[in-house]
């Protein structure tokens, strides 16, 4: 789920809705997680209600399990020090969490 919403208050409410559905923040305006088709449709309606008539864009893009399985990811945690932990998913070494 990706969004671009200029109003701080509305943007914060949209993020809260995503968290309510168990989605994980992967970027400031991007969330991911597993949802059934019904939950995805319910979330989409709730996001539309939350956005209302305010300016903004919301993309709720389903990804099939095959695409999730072959995805690659590099994740460095911001620890505030020189030492950083890194997690890299490489072919043949796929993480089970998405």
C-alpha positions in Angstrom: 0.0 0.0 0.0 1.5 3.3 -1.1 0.1 6.8 -0.6 1.0 10.4 -1.3 -1.0 12.8 0.9 0.0 16.4 1.5 -2.1 17.0 4.6 -0.2 15.9 7.7 -3.3 15.1 9.7 -4.9 13.0 7.0 -1.6 11.3 6.2 -1.3 10.3 9.9 -4.9 8.9 9.9 -4.2 6.9 6.8 -1.1 5.4 8.5 -3.2 4.5 11.6 -5.7 2.7 9.4 -3.0 0.7 7.8 -1.6 -0.3 11.3 -5.2 -1.2 12.4 -5.2 -3.8 9.6 -1.8 -5.3 10.7 0.2 -3.8 7.9 3.9 -3.1 8.5 5.4 0.2 7.6 8.3 -0.3 5.1 8.8 3.4 4.2 7.2 6.7 5.4 4.3 6.3 3.0 4.4 2.6 2.3 3.0 -0.4 4.1 2.9 -4.1 3.3 1.3 -7.2 4.8 -1.0 -10.1 4.1 -4.7 -9.5 3.7 -7.6 -11.6 2.4 -9.5 -10.3 -0.5 -12.4 -9.2 1.8 -10.0 -7.4 4.2 -8.3 -5.7 1.3 -11.6 -4.4 0.0 -12.7 -3.4 3.5 -9.3 -1.5 3.9 -9.7 0.2 0.6 -13.2 1.5 1.5 -12.0 2.7 4.9 -9.0 4.4 3.3 -11.3 6.2 0.9 -13.5 7.3 3.8 -10.5 8.6 5.7 -9.1 10.5 2.7 -12.6 12.0 2.0 -12.4 14.9 -0.3 -8.8 15.8 0.6 -6.0 15.9 -2.0 -4.1 12.7 -2.2 -3.3 9.4 -3.9 -3.6 5.9 -2.5 -2.5 2.7 -4.3 -3.4 -0.7 -2.8 -1.5 -3.1 -5.1 -1.9 -6.8 -4.5 1.2 -9.0 -5.1 0.9 -12.7 -5.7 2.7 -15.2 -3.4 5.1 -16.1 -6.3 6.3 -12.5 -6.5 6.7 -12.3 -2.8 8.8 -15.5 -2.8 11.2 -14.2 -5.4 11.5 -10.6 -4.0 14.9 -9.3 -2.9 15.4 -6.9 0.0 18.2 -5.1 1.7 17.5 -3.6 5.1 19.9 -1.6 7.2 18.7 -0.5 10.6 19.4 3.1 11.7 21.1 2.6 15.0 22.6 6.0 15.3 26.1 4.6 15.6 28.8 3.4 13.2 27.8 -0.2 13.7 24.8 -1.2 11.6 23.1 -4.5 11.3 22.1 -5.5 7.8 19.7 -8.0 6.4 20.0 -9.1 2.8 17.7 -11.6 1.1 19.6 -13.3 -1.8 18.4 -15.9 -4.2 18.3 -19.2 -2.3 18.3 -17.4 1.0 14.8 -16.1 1.2 13.3 -14.8 4.4 9.9 -16.2 5.5 8.7 -12.8 6.6 7.7 -10.2 4.1 
